[in-house]
Amino acid sequence: MHWKDLLDKLACPACKQSLVIGTQADTLRCTGCNRVYPVQDDIPILLVDRATVAK
């Protein structure tokens, strides 16, 4: 599965908006609330308490 296919199926757990590949390596960013979720070993860690908020 490619990242685009996966991103079409995932949503931000905080606000339910779309996720896009982040500007930092190994991150996904929410298009709604700007939370940035880490990706470790090609696995998105979609836990709100592990996210940071982009400015």
N, C-alpha and C positions, 0 to 999 in steps of 0.2 A: 504494500500500500504506500502510496506517495503522500507527502505532507499535505498537498492540496486536498486530496480525498479525505484525509483525516480531519483537516481544519473545517471542511464542510459539515462534519458530523459533531464537532466539539463546540461547546459554548462556555462562556465564563460562568463559573459556579456562583459568583456574587450577583451579577446583574443579567445574566442569560444572553448577552450580546455576543457577536462573532469574535473569534480570535484570529490574529494574524501573526506571522513570524516577526519577532521583535528585532529591534536595531542592534541589540547586544547579542553576542553569540549564545546559542542554546537558551533562548527565551521565546515565549509567546506573549503577545500583548493583546489586551482586550480593547476593542474599538469603542466600547461604551464608557467604562469607568477607568480606563488606562491602567488597570492592574497588569503587572508583568509577572508571569509565571515561569519558574525555571524548568528546563528540560535536562534530565540527567540520564545518560546512557540511552538516548533517543526515546525516553518516556516522559511525557508532560506531567509535571507535578501540579495538578489543579486543586490545590488546597489554599483557601483564602488566607490562612495564617502563614503560608510560605511565600505569598506574593508580596511584591513591593508596588508602590504606586508611582507611575512615571509622571514627570512634570510636563 
